[in-house]
């Protein structure tokens, strides 16, 4: 039977040597766990608190016996949050994430959990996280405001950690399911642009004679820029290449990026244009087999490296609209050229190595003003005007076509006034040579008196004999 008790112990008096029994100051509980094993747990100095502890332990044992209690959850709930973060870091490294990504993810998680005072998994709260992220967005006296894209990076790291904890049985539910990314379109701080052909030529000419940057010589950087521009490879992918990564004898020539360095964690075999393969071939033959083609730490300062070379080339990274030119702009230029060269969208997506066609066309494809002008030139001109004869027929409102009458829209010839006597022009007769035959035009004074428009003082305009116009239904 489970019970609460105070154990007794024997102690010896140091002066007299007499042994006396004493009762402990704390209460203890004794019960049987789910396996039937008798357990003894230290309680509190207060008997009521110790009795409540015994009740909780007995209920837990009974639930475990029938499978209603998950001891694994209780075990993880008792562990410190830092221990779970260490396990998550090992998980990321185990699935071959880059050390830089793992370090940045751990840093962001530590920042949020420390600011929100989370020390256990049970403390995770989406509301507190949202409040902290809002503080990061607005900034403070000692910290500058961060962009919405960085806010979304925090959200991604938090949701990924919670999903991992849920999959590994550390929590019963995901506390960050309501944590959603923000709309970055409302706070775009950098808009990339494509590098123009003339700018690319100036950049390569200036880079070939430029001093080294972090161990990379000018000619090697020129090769790097050329490959980035016409292959679409990212900076981290370019930094991993060796001479063995290229197969210039294949049809088409290819460069291979291993899965550990590809952004989508797949082994990518990227085709290369023939002119680029011809340009790289003699340069690659001089490189050491197995060694990195572009070694060093330049990848961490790729934007700074390119800015220096652009300045030496006299190229302004920013255009009149504020769009910038950075290292990733080479990839934008490559994909834009694919789209504007008439490549099928599915082929452009495959060459860009994107998961969706929307990413290829919406984010990486740029439209130049000159391209819009050439597109307008493809519009068909307006149709030729009708002949003069056809226009004259339209002016009278008649058409000899047996299938129907085509109504004209030109203003009719007004009738002259009728004189009391005289002939020719004195009688006000109409020169039919100017307006057509009698069947085409009828003067107002030639109508019957029953017609509403043939009064002496009525309006004087030309009318057609087409009875459909006079129909009451119209």
GIWO-V593914 format. One record per residue. N is the residue number from 1. PHI is phi in whole degrees, 0 to 359 (none if undefined). BURIAL is 1 if it has 9 or more other ideal C-beta (glycine too) atoms within 8 Angstrom, else 0. D_FIRST is the distance of its C-alpha to the first C-alpha in Angstrom with 2 decimals. Layout:
n->N phi->PHI burial->BURIAL d_first->D_FIRST
n->N phi->PHI burial->BURIAL d_first->D_FIRST
This chain:
n->1 phi->none burial->0 d_first->0.00
n->2 phi->284 burial->1 d_first->3.75
n->3 phi->204 burial->0 d_first->6.31
n->4 phi->252 burial->1 d_first->10.04
n->5 phi->205 burial->0 d_first->12.09
n->6 phi->247 burial->1 d_first->15.60
n->7 phi->290 burial->0 d_first->16.26
n->8 phi->251 burial->0 d_first->19.29
n->9 phi->216 burial->0 d_first->22.24
n->10 phi->255 burial->0 d_first->25.56
n->11 phi->232 burial->0 d_first->28.82
n->12 phi->255 burial->0 d_first->32.42
n->13 phi->289 burial->1 d_first->35.04
n->14 phi->293 burial->0 d_first->37.94
n->15 phi->271 burial->0 d_first->40.62
n->16 phi->260 burial->0 d_first->39.64
n->17 phi->78 burial->0 d_first->37.40
n->18 phi->280 burial->0 d_first->34.92
n->19 phi->265 burial->0 d_first->31.24
n->20 phi->230 burial->0 d_first->28.89
n->21 phi->271 burial->0 d_first->25.13
n->22 phi->235 burial->0 d_first->24.31
n->23 phi->255 burial->0 d_first->21.32
n->24 phi->297 burial->1 d_first->21.02
n->25 phi->282 burial->0 d_first->22.44
n->26 phi->258 burial->1 d_first->19.84
n->27 phi->272 burial->1 d_first->16.25
n->28 phi->235 burial->1 d_first->13.73
n->29 phi->240 burial->1 d_first->10.55
n->30 phi->225 burial->1 d_first->8.01
n->31 phi->205 burial->1 d_first->6.57
n->32 phi->254 burial->0 d_first->7.91
n->33 phi->280 burial->1 d_first->11.44
n->34 phi->294 burial->0 d_first->13.64
n->35 phi->268 burial->0 d_first->14.64
n->36 phi->88 burial->0 d_first->11.35
n->37 phi->276 burial->0 d_first->11.95
n->38 phi->283 burial->0 d_first->9.54
n->39 phi->241 burial->1 d_first->11.20
n->40 phi->236 burial->0 d_first->12.03
n->41 phi->236 burial->1 d_first->14.29
n->42 phi->288 burial->0 d_first->16.74
n->43 phi->255 burial->1 d_first->16.91
n->44 phi->237 burial->0 d_first->19.75
n->45 phi->287 burial->0 d_first->21.46
n->46 phi->269 burial->0 d_first->20.75
n->47 phi->291 burial->0 d_first->17.44
n->48 phi->296 burial->0 d_first->17.93
n->49 phi->296 burial->1 d_first->18.70
n->50 phi->291 burial->1 d_first->15.63
n->51 phi->296 burial->1 d_first->13.50
n->52 phi->295 burial->0 d_first->15.64
n->53 phi->297 burial->1 d_first->15.08
n->54 phi->298 burial->1 d_first->11.29
n->55 phi->299 burial->0 d_first->12.16
n->56 phi->294 burial->0 d_first->14.79
n->57 phi->293 burial->1 d_first->12.91
n->58 phi->293 burial->1 d_first->10.38
n->59 phi->298 burial->0 d_first->13.62
n->60 phi->298 burial->1 d_first->15.42
n->61 phi->296 burial->1 d_first->13.17
n->62 phi->294 burial->1 d_first->13.49
n->63 phi->294 burial->1 d_first->17.22
n->64 phi->297 burial->1 d_first->17.78
n->65 phi->294 burial->0 d_first->16.46
n->66 phi->256 burial->0 d_first->19.14
n->67 phi->81 burial->0 d_first->21.72
n->68 phi->262 burial->0 d_first->21.95
n->69 phi->233 burial->0 d_first->21.40
n->70 phi->261 burial->0 d_first->23.96
n->71 phi->293 burial->0 d_first->22.68
n->72 phi->293 burial->0 d_first->26.35
n->73 phi->297 burial->1 d_first->27.34
n->74 phi->295 burial->1 d_first->24.71
n->75 phi->296 burial->0 d_first->25.97
n->76 phi->290 burial->1 d_first->29.57
n->77 phi->294 burial->1 d_first->28.89
n->78 phi->279 burial->0 d_first->27.69
n->79 phi->282 burial->1 d_first->30.87
n->80 phi->287 burial->0 d_first->34.03
n->81 phi->294 burial->1 d_first->36.88
n->82 phi->299 burial->0 d_first->39.27
n->83 phi->293 burial->0 d_first->37.28
n->84 phi->293 burial->1 d_first->37.62
n->85 phi->295 burial->1 d_first->41.32
n->86 phi->295 burial->0 d_first->41.79
n->87 phi->296 burial->0 d_first->40.32
n->88 phi->292 burial->1 d_first->42.63
n->89 phi->298 burial->1 d_first->45.61
n->90 phi->296 burial->0 d_first->44.93
n->91 phi->296 burial->1 d_first->44.71
n->92 phi->295 burial->1 d_first->48.13
n->93 phi->294 burial->1 d_first->49.70
n->94 phi->292 burial->0 d_first->48.31
n->95 phi->266 burial->0 d_first->50.06
n->96 phi->71 burial->0 d_first->53.30
n->97 phi->287 burial->0 d_first->53.72
n->98 phi->293 burial->0 d_first->56.26
n->99 phi->298 burial->0 d_first->55.20
n->100 phi->295 burial->0 d_first->57.06
n->101 phi->294 burial->1 d_first->55.17
n->102 phi->294 burial->1 d_first->51.78
n->103 phi->295 burial->0 d_first->52.68
n->104 phi->291 burial->0 d_first->53.94
n->105 phi->296 burial->1 d_first->50.89
n->106 phi->298 burial->1 d_first->48.51
n->107 phi->297 burial->0 d_first->50.71
n->108 phi->291 burial->1 d_first->50.65
n->109 phi->294 burial->1 d_first->46.88
n->110 phi->298 burial->1 d_first->46.46
n->111 phi->298 burial->1 d_first->49.01
n->112 phi->290 burial->1 d_first->47.27
n->113 phi->293 burial->1 d_first->43.68
n->114 phi->290 burial->0 d_first->44.83
n->115 phi->294 burial->0 d_first->46.92
n->116 phi->271 burial->1 d_first->44.16
n->117 phi->60 burial->0 d_first->41.54
n->118 phi->270 burial->1 d_first->39.21
n->119 phi->240 burial->0 d_first->36.74
n->120 phi->227 burial->1 d_first->34.09
n->121 phi->297 burial->1 d_first->34.53
n->122 phi->290 burial->0 d_first->32.88
n->123 phi->275 burial->1 d_first->35.71
n->124 phi->299 burial->1 d_first->38.48
n->125 phi->218 burial->1 d_first->40.51
n->126 phi->294 burial->1 d_first->43.82
n->127 phi->298 burial->0 d_first->45.14
n->128 phi->293 burial->1 d_first->45.05
n->129 phi->294 burial->1 d_first->46.67
n->130 phi->298 burial->1 d_first->49.49
n->131 phi->297 burial->0 d_first->50.17
n->132 phi->293 burial->1 d_first->50.40
n->133 phi->295 burial->1 d_first->52.69
n->134 phi->296 burial->0 d_first->54.92
n->135 phi->294 burial->1 d_first->55.24
n->136 phi->296 burial->1 d_first->56.24
n->137 phi->291 burial->1 d_first->58.78
n->138 phi->277 burial->0 d_first->60.49
n->139 phi->85 burial->0 d_first->60.29
n->140 phi->214 burial->0 d_first->60.10
n->141 phi->293 burial->0 d_first->62.16
n->142 phi->261 burial->0 d_first->60.84
n->143 phi->228 burial->0 d_first->60.28
n->144 phi->282 burial->0 d_first->62.76
n->145 phi->292 burial->0 d_first->61.94
n->146 phi->252 burial->0 d_first->60.97
n->147 phi->282 burial->0 d_first->62.32
n->148 phi->292 burial->1 d_first->60.69
n->149 phi->294 burial->0 d_first->60.67
n->150 phi->290 burial->1 d_first->58.55
n->151 phi->302 burial->1 d_first->56.22
n->152 phi->295 burial->1 d_first->55.82
n->153 phi->294 burial->1 d_first->55.11
n->154 phi->298 burial->1 d_first->52.19
n->155 phi->299 burial->1 d_first->50.95
n->156 phi->298 burial->1 d_first->51.27
n->157 phi->295 burial->1 d_first->49.30
n->158 phi->294 burial->1 d_first->46.44
n->159 phi->292 burial->1 d_first->46.20
n->160 phi->294 burial->1 d_first->46.38
n->161 phi->296 burial->1 d_first->43.52
n->162 phi->295 burial->1 d_first->41.29
n->163 phi->296 burial->1 d_first->42.25
n->164 phi->296 burial->1 d_first->41.37
n->165 phi->297 burial->1 d_first->37.94
n->166 phi->290 burial->1 d_first->37.31
n->167 phi->294 burial->0 d_first->38.55
n->168 phi->270 burial->0 d_first->36.39
n->169 phi->74 burial->0 d_first->33.15
n->170 phi->270 burial->1 d_first->32.86
n->171 phi->225 burial->1 d_first->33.10
n->172 phi->276 burial->0 d_first->32.41
n->173 phi->210 burial->0 d_first->35.87
n->174 phi->277 burial->1 d_first->39.17
n->175 phi->282 burial->1 d_first->39.68
n->176 phi->249 burial->1 d_first->43.41
n->177 phi->294 burial->0 d_first->44.51
n->178 phi->272 burial->0 d_first->46.52
n->179 phi->275 burial->1 d_first->48.19
n->180 phi->245 burial->0 d_first->51.70
n->181 phi->291 burial->0 d_first->54.77
n->182 phi->264 burial->1 d_first->57.70
n->183 phi->280 burial->0 d_first->61.24
n->184 phi->284 burial->1 d_first->63.17
n->185 phi->296 burial->0 d_first->66.50
n->186 phi->278 burial->0 d_first->66.63
n->187 phi->213 burial->0 d_first->66.60
n->188 phi->274 burial->0 d_first->68.54
n->189 phi->269 burial->0 d_first->69.59
n->190 phi->219 burial->0 d_first->71.22
n->191 phi->243 burial->0 d_first->73.26
n->192 phi->279 burial->1 d_first->74.57
n->193 phi->230 burial->1 d_first->78.01
n->194 phi->274 burial->1 d_first->79.78
n->195 phi->272 burial->1 d_first->82.12
n->196 phi->282 burial->0 d_first->85.69
n->197 phi->303 burial->0 d_first->87.88
n->198 phi->292 burial->0 d_first->90.20
n->199 phi->293 burial->1 d_first->87.30
n->200 phi->296 burial->1 d_first->85.87
n->201 phi->295 burial->0 d_first->89.25
n->202 phi->297 burial->1 d_first->89.59
n->203 phi->297 burial->1 d_first->86.06
n->204 phi->293 burial->1 d_first->86.68
n->205 phi->297 burial->1 d_first->90.09
n->206 phi->285 burial->1 d_first->88.77
n->207 phi->288 burial->1 d_first->85.65
n->208 phi->299 burial->1 d_first->87.63
n->209 phi->251 burial->0 d_first->89.37
n->210 phi->278 burial->1 d_first->86.47
n->211 phi->290 burial->0 d_first->84.84
n->212 phi->295 burial->0 d_first->81.48
n->213 phi->229 burial->1 d_first->78.20
n->214 phi->50 burial->1 d_first->75.14
n->215 phi->90 burial->0 d_first->76.83
n->216 phi->265 burial->1 d_first->78.14
n->217 phi->286 burial->0 d_first->81.91
n->218 phi->299 burial->1 d_first->83.92
n->219 phi->300 burial->0 d_first->84.94
n->220 phi->294 burial->1 d_first->81.36
n->221 phi->292 burial->1 d_first->80.20
n->222 phi->297 burial->1 d_first->83.00
n->223 phi->296 burial->1 d_first->81.72
n->224 phi->298 burial->1 d_first->78.20
n->225 phi->296 burial->1 d_first->79.41
n->226 phi->296 burial->1 d_first->81.46
n->227 phi->294 burial->1 d_first->78.59
n->228 phi->296 burial->1 d_first->76.24
n->229 phi->289 burial->1 d_first->78.90
n->230 phi->248 burial->1 d_first->79.71
n->231 phi->232 burial->1 d_first->76.36
n->232 phi->78 burial->1 d_first->73.87
n->233 phi->286 burial->1 d_first->71.51
n->234 phi->279 burial->0 d_first->69.26
n->235 phi->297 burial->1 d_first->69.49
n->236 phi->294 burial->1 d_first->66.31
n->237 phi->288 burial->1 d_first->67.55
n->238 phi->294 burial->1 d_first->70.98
n->239 phi->291 burial->1 d_first->69.53
n->240 phi->265 burial->1 d_first->67.88
n->241 phi->280 burial->1 d_first->71.08
n->242 phi->235 burial->1 d_first->72.92
n->243 phi->296 burial->1 d_first->76.15
n->244 phi->288 burial->0 d_first->74.22
n->245 phi->286 burial->1 d_first->72.76
n->246 phi->257 burial->1 d_first->76.19
n->247 phi->232 burial->0 d_first->77.88
n->248 phi->279 burial->1 d_first->81.34
n->249 phi->270 burial->0 d_first->82.87
n->250 phi->287 burial->0 d_first->80.71
n->251 phi->234 burial->0 d_first->82.02
n->252 phi->278 burial->1 d_first->81.05
n->253 phi->300 burial->1 d_first->80.17
n->254 phi->223 burial->1 d_first->76.48
n->255 phi->229 burial->1 d_first->74.13
n->256 phi->249 burial->1 d_first->70.49
n->257 phi->251 burial->1 d_first->67.55
n->258 phi->291 burial->0 d_first->64.45
n->259 phi->299 burial->0 d_first->61.14
n->260 phi->292 burial->0 d_first->59.68
n->261 phi->246 burial->1 d_first->62.43
n->262 phi->284 burial->1 d_first->62.99
n->263 phi->296 burial->0 d_first->61.48
n->264 phi->267 burial->0 d_first->60.12
n->265 phi->57 burial->0 d_first->58.78
n->266 phi->228 burial->0 d_first->61.11
n->267 phi->283 burial->0 d_first->63.96
n->268 phi->256 burial->1 d_first->66.99
n->269 phi->252 burial->0 d_first->70.48
n->270 phi->262 burial->1 d_first->72.81
n->271 phi->293 burial->0 d_first->76.45
n->272 phi->238 burial->1 d_first->79.17
n->273 phi->293 burial->1 d_first->82.66
n->274 phi->297 burial->0 d_first->85.48
n->275 phi->295 burial->0 d_first->87.26
n->276 phi->289 burial->1 d_first->84.12
n->277 phi->296 burial->1 d_first->83.73
n->278 phi->296 burial->0 d_first->87.37
n->279 phi->286 burial->0 d_first->86.91
n->280 phi->277 burial->1 d_first->83.79
n->281 phi->305 burial->1 d_first->85.00
n->282 phi->294 burial->0 d_first->87.30
n->283 phi->289 burial->1 d_first->84.86
n->284 phi->292 burial->1 d_first->81.93
n->285 phi->296 burial->0 d_first->84.05
n->286 phi->270 burial->0 d_first->84.29
n->287 phi->271 burial->1 d_first->80.53
n->288 phi->284 burial->0 d_first->78.44
n->289 phi->299 burial->0 d_first->76.41
n->290 phi->84 burial->0 d_first->72.68
n->291 phi->271 burial->1 d_first->73.08
n->292 phi->295 burial->0 d_first->72.19
n->293 phi->289 burial->1 d_first->75.24
n->294 phi->231 burial->1 d_first->74.29
n->295 phi->282 burial->0 d_first->71.99
n->296 phi->101 burial->0 d_first->70.74
n->297 phi->255 burial->0 d_first->68.92
n->298 phi->297 burial->1 d_first->71.45
n->299 phi->299 burial->1 d_first->68.91
n->300 phi->286 burial->0 d_first->67.06
n->301 phi->232 burial->1 d_first->70.39
n->302 phi->296 burial->1 d_first->72.07
n->303 phi->295 burial->0 d_first->72.98
n->304 phi->296 burial->0 d_first->74.55
n->305 phi->300 burial->1 d_first->76.43
n->306 phi->293 burial->1 d_first->77.89
n->307 phi->299 burial->1 d_first->78.87
n->308 phi->297 burial->1 d_first->80.89
n->309 phi->290 burial->1 d_first->82.70
n->310 phi->294 burial->1 d_first->83.38
n->311 phi->296 burial->0 d_first->84.85
n->312 phi->295 burial->1 d_first->87.07
n->313 phi->275 burial->1 d_first->88.18
n->314 phi->76 burial->0 d_first->89.02
n->315 phi->253 burial->1 d_first->86.53
n->316 phi->278 burial->0 d_first->84.67
n->317 phi->298 burial->0 d_first->81.01
n->318 phi->259 burial->0 d_first->81.04
n->319 phi->264 burial->0 d_first->83.35
n->320 phi->293 burial->0 d_first->84.84
n->321 phi->267 burial->0 d_first->81.84
n->322 phi->91 burial->0 d_first->79.32
n->323 phi->287 burial->1 d_first->77.94
n->324 phi->250 burial->1 d_first->77.10
n->325 phi->241 burial->1 d_first->77.72
n->326 phi->232 burial->1 d_first->74.98
n->327 phi->296 burial->1 d_first->73.98
n->328 phi->290 burial->1 d_first->72.00
n->329 phi->294 burial->1 d_first->75.20
n->330 phi->300 burial->1 d_first->76.54
n->331 phi->293 burial->1 d_first->73.92
n->332 phi->300 burial->1 d_first->74.83
n->333 phi->294 burial->1 d_first->78.50
n->334 phi->299 burial->1 d_first->77.84
n->335 phi->290 burial->1 d_first->75.99
n->336 phi->296 burial->1 d_first->78.56
n->337 phi->297 burial->0 d_first->81.36
n->338 phi->299 burial->1 d_first->79.66
n->339 phi->293 burial->1 d_first->79.45
n->340 phi->275 burial->1 d_first->83.01
n->341 phi->268 burial->0 d_first->84.48
n->342 phi->85 burial->0 d_first->83.74
n->343 phi->291 burial->1 d_first->80.78
n->344 phi->299 burial->0 d_first->78.63
n->345 phi->306 burial->1 d_first->75.45
n->346 phi->294 burial->0 d_first->73.26
n->347 phi->290 burial->1 d_first->75.10
n->348 phi->297 burial->1 d_first->74.83
n->349 phi->295 burial->1 d_first->71.07
n->350 phi->294 burial->0 d_first->70.78
n->351 phi->290 burial->1 d_first->72.94
n->352 phi->281 burial->1 d_first->71.00
n->353 phi->59 burial->1 d_first->67.69
n->354 phi->258 burial->1 d_first->66.16
n->355 phi->282 burial->0 d_first->63.35
n->356 phi->227 burial->0 d_first->65.24
n->357 phi->288 burial->1 d_first->68.91
n->358 phi->297 burial->0 d_first->68.34
n->359 phi->296 burial->1 d_first->67.47
n->360 phi->292 burial->1 d_first->70.68
n->361 phi->275 burial->1 d_first->72.99
n->362 phi->275 burial->0 d_first->71.52
n->363 phi->264 burial->0 d_first->70.46
n->364 phi->257 burial->1 d_first->72.55
n->365 phi->261 burial->1 d_first->75.78
n->366 phi->251 burial->0 d_first->78.22
n->367 phi->250 burial->0 d_first->81.42
n->368 phi->270 burial->0 d_first->84.52
n->369 phi->296 burial->0 d_first->87.31
n->370 phi->295 burial->0 d_first->89.87
n->371 phi->294 burial->1 d_first->87.86
n->372 phi->295 burial->1 d_first->87.87
n->373 phi->296 burial->0 d_first->91.63
n->374 phi->292 burial->0 d_first->92.11
n->375 phi->293 burial->0 d_first->89.90
n->376 phi->292 burial->0 d_first->92.18
n->377 phi->292 burial->0 d_first->95.19
n->378 phi->279 burial->0 d_first->93.85
n->379 phi->291 burial->0 d_first->94.30
n->380 phi->285 burial->0 d_first->97.21
n->381 phi->290 burial->0 d_first->100.23
n->382 phi->292 burial->0 d_first->101.22
n->383 phi->296 burial->0 d_first->103.48
n->384 phi->294 burial->0 d_first->107.26
n->385 phi->288 burial->0 d_first->109.16
n->386 phi->289 burial->0 d_first->111.11
n->387 phi->291 burial->0 d_first->114.84
n->388 phi->296 burial->0 d_first->117.42
n->389 phi->295 burial->0 d_first->118.56
n->390 phi->295 burial->0 d_first->115.11
n->391 phi->295 burial->1 d_first->114.72
n->392 phi->293 burial->1 d_first->118.03
n->393 phi->293 burial->1 d_first->116.87
n->394 phi->294 burial->1 d_first->113.71
n->395 phi->295 burial->1 d_first->115.83
n->396 phi->273 burial->1 d_first->117.66
n->397 phi->81 burial->1 d_first->114.53
n->398 phi->236 burial->1 d_first->115.84
n->399 phi->207 burial->0 d_first->115.13
n->400 phi->289 burial->0 d_first->117.22
n->401 phi->300 burial->0 d_first->114.09
n->402 phi->294 burial->0 d_first->114.31
n->403 phi->281 burial->0 d_first->110.54
n->404 phi->164 burial->0 d_first->110.53
n->405 phi->253 burial->1 d_first->111.74
n->406 phi->258 burial->1 d_first->110.17
n->407 phi->277 burial->0 d_first->110.48
n->408 phi->272 burial->1 d_first->111.75
n->409 phi->235 burial->0 d_first->110.50
n->410 phi->284 burial->0 d_first->113.49
n->411 phi->294 burial->0 d_first->115.51
n->412 phi->280 burial->1 d_first->118.51
n->413 phi->275 burial->0 d_first->122.16
n->414 phi->286 burial->0 d_first->123.42
n->415 phi->276 burial->1 d_first->126.52
n->416 phi->283 burial->0 d_first->129.71
n->417 phi->291 burial->0 d_first->131.50
n->418 phi->262 burial->0 d_first->134.21
n->419 phi->278 burial->0 d_first->137.75
n->420 phi->289 burial->0 d_first->140.21
n->421 phi->213 burial->0 d_first->142.78
n->422 phi->100 burial->0 d_first->143.57
n->423 phi->229 burial->0 d_first->142.41
n->424 phi->62 burial->0 d_first->140.14
n->425 phi->291 burial->0 d_first->138.33
n->426 phi->293 burial->0 d_first->140.17
n->427 phi->273 burial->1 d_first->138.54
n->428 phi->75 burial->1 d_first->135.10
n->429 phi->288 burial->0 d_first->134.52
n->430 phi->271 burial->1 d_first->131.57
n->431 phi->283 burial->0 d_first->132.21
n->432 phi->292 burial->1 d_first->130.27
n->433 phi->293 burial->0 d_first->130.52
n->434 phi->276 burial->0 d_first->127.98
n->435 phi->243 burial->1 d_first->125.38
n->436 phi->118 burial->0 d_first->125.81
n->437 phi->278 burial->0 d_first->127.43
n->438 phi->296 burial->0 d_first->128.03
n->439 phi->289 burial->0 d_first->125.20
n->440 phi->272 burial->0 d_first->122.84
n->441 phi->232 burial->1 d_first->123.75
n->442 phi->237 burial->1 d_first->125.05
n->443 phi->284 burial->0 d_first->126.58
n->444 phi->299 burial->1 d_first->125.61
n->445 phi->284 burial->0 d_first->129.19
n->446 phi->270 burial->0 d_first->129.29
n->447 phi->276 burial->1 d_first->126.64
n->448 phi->282 burial->0 d_first->127.42
n->449 phi->291 burial->0 d_first->127.55
n->450 phi->287 burial->0 d_first->124.56
n->451 phi->287 burial->0 d_first->122.26
n->452 phi->291 burial->0 d_first->120.34
n->453 phi->261 burial->1 d_first->121.08
n->454 phi->248 burial->1 d_first->124.91
n->455 phi->289 burial->0 d_first->126.04
n->456 phi->300 burial->0 d_first->128.76
n->457 phi->259 burial->0 d_first->126.60
n->458 phi->279 burial->1 d_first->123.33
n->459 phi->292 burial->0 d_first->121.45
n->460 phi->241 burial->0 d_first->123.12
n->461 phi->220 burial->1 d_first->120.77
n->462 phi->281 burial->1 d_first->120.73
n->463 phi->235 burial->1 d_first->118.89
n->464 phi->263 burial->1 d_first->117.95
n->465 phi->270 burial->0 d_first->118.97
n->466 phi->294 burial->1 d_first->115.53
n->467 phi->293 burial->0 d_first->114.84
n->468 phi->292 burial->0 d_first->111.09
n->469 phi->291 burial->0 d_first->111.15
n->470 phi->276 burial->0 d_first->112.96
n->471 phi->293 burial->0 d_first->110.49
n->472 phi->298 burial->0 d_first->108.94
n->473 phi->291 burial->0 d_first->105.57
n->474 phi->269 burial->0 d_first->105.62
